[in-house]
Amino acid sequence: MTTLHILFTAELPESLARLWSTGDSLLLAGASVTLALRPDLSLPQPLYALAEAVQARGLKLDQVALISSADWVELITRHDKSLSWS
Protein backbone atom coordinates (compact mmCIF):
# COMPACT_ATOMS: atom_id res chain seq x y z
CA MET A 1 0.00 0.00 0.00
CA THR A 2 1.47 3.35 -1.04
CA THR A 3 1.01 6.66 0.75
CA LEU A 4 1.29 10.25 -0.40
CA HIS A 5 2.67 12.16 2.59
CA ILE A 6 1.65 15.82 2.39
CA LEU A 7 3.72 18.06 4.63
CA PHE A 8 2.53 21.56 5.54
CA THR A 9 4.84 22.58 8.40
CA ALA A 10 8.40 23.88 8.19
CA GLU A 11 9.64 20.96 10.30
CA LEU A 12 10.20 17.38 9.20
CA PRO A 13 8.38 15.08 11.66
CA GLU A 14 10.59 12.29 13.05
CA SER A 15 7.67 9.87 12.82
CA LEU A 16 7.57 10.31 9.05
CA ALA A 17 10.69 8.14 8.70
CA ARG A 18 9.03 5.36 10.71
CA LEU A 19 5.92 5.39 8.53
CA TRP A 20 7.74 5.66 5.18
CA SER A 21 7.39 2.63 2.90
CA THR A 22 8.64 1.73 -0.56
CA GLY A 23 6.43 3.40 -3.15
CA ASP A 24 5.54 6.37 -0.93
CA SER A 25 5.95 9.98 -2.08
CA LEU A 26 6.39 13.28 -0.25
CA LEU A 27 4.64 16.50 -1.27
CA LEU A 28 5.83 19.77 0.25
CA ALA A 29 3.01 22.31 0.55
CA GLY A 30 2.74 25.60 2.39
CA ALA A 31 5.66 26.47 4.68
CA SER A 32 7.26 23.05 4.22
CA VAL A 33 8.66 24.05 0.81
CA THR A 34 11.47 25.81 2.68
CA LEU A 35 12.74 22.41 3.84
CA ALA A 36 14.00 21.71 0.32
CA LEU A 37 16.58 24.48 0.83
CA ARG A 38 18.13 22.84 3.90
CA PRO A 39 21.25 20.88 2.93
CA ASP A 40 21.35 19.24 6.37
CA LEU A 41 18.11 17.34 5.65
CA SER A 42 17.81 14.20 3.63
CA LEU A 43 14.25 14.38 2.35
CA PRO A 44 12.53 11.18 1.24
CA GLN A 45 12.17 10.54 -2.48
CA PRO A 46 10.26 10.91 -4.70
CA LEU A 47 9.82 14.50 -3.63
CA TYR A 48 7.38 17.06 -5.01
CA ALA A 49 6.60 20.66 -4.09
CA LEU A 50 3.45 22.63 -4.75
CA ALA A 51 4.50 25.29 -7.27
CA GLU A 52 2.13 27.91 -5.81
CA ALA A 53 3.77 27.61 -2.38
CA VAL A 54 7.25 27.89 -3.87
CA GLN A 55 6.32 30.93 -5.96
CA ALA A 56 4.53 32.63 -3.06
CA ARG A 57 7.79 32.52 -1.10
CA GLY A 58 9.94 33.65 -4.03
CA LEU A 59 12.01 30.47 -3.91
CA LYS A 60 13.85 28.57 -6.61
CA LEU A 61 14.01 24.82 -6.09
CA ASP A 62 16.14 23.05 -8.67
CA GLN A 63 16.18 19.57 -7.11
CA VAL A 64 12.43 19.23 -6.56
CA ALA A 65 9.64 18.47 -9.03
CA LEU A 66 7.20 21.39 -8.92
CA ILE A 67 3.57 20.46 -9.43
CA SER A 68 0.31 22.36 -9.87
CA SER A 69 -2.87 21.86 -7.87
CA ALA A 70 -4.23 19.72 -10.71
CA ASP A 71 -1.06 17.59 -10.61
CA TRP A 72 -1.59 17.22 -6.86
CA VAL A 73 -5.00 15.65 -7.46
CA GLU A 74 -3.46 13.27 -10.00
CA LEU A 75 -0.69 12.39 -7.53
CA ILE A 76 -3.29 11.49 -4.92
CA THR A 77 -4.98 9.09 -7.35
CA ARG A 78 -1.66 7.24 -7.87
CA HIS A 79 -1.43 6.35 -4.18
CA ASP A 80 -3.61 4.09 -2.08
CA LYS A 81 -3.95 6.71 0.64
CA SER A 82 -2.73 10.16 1.64
CA LEU A 83 -1.54 11.40 5.01
CA SER A 84 -1.34 15.09 5.90
CA TRP A 85 1.30 16.33 8.32
CA SER A 86 0.68 19.71 9.93
Steps between C-alpha positions, in 0.01 A plus 500: 500500500647835396454831679528859385638691799398866480707724724381850591731602786856630479624208711556142390318270746721221639208258477490544123812283465334222701189503282682527165465197272625410154279667241411797722541861385544830683325822398619827652218754530473829684792587729660158454640600159781676687627160616626430148758777551655336807812304403510336844176310428470186298144518372328180389464436128309537278456859607256756362422860592185697434605766248263762646664470843848528351407804291321670790826489696715613207707182512684310230516125552713323242504152656125466555221424253256792511137407449174690456182450700364286216817287510447463875159343440654262246777412747240410761331260257832315448523411869282274710466762772622845600619624837520869589764624742438838661 
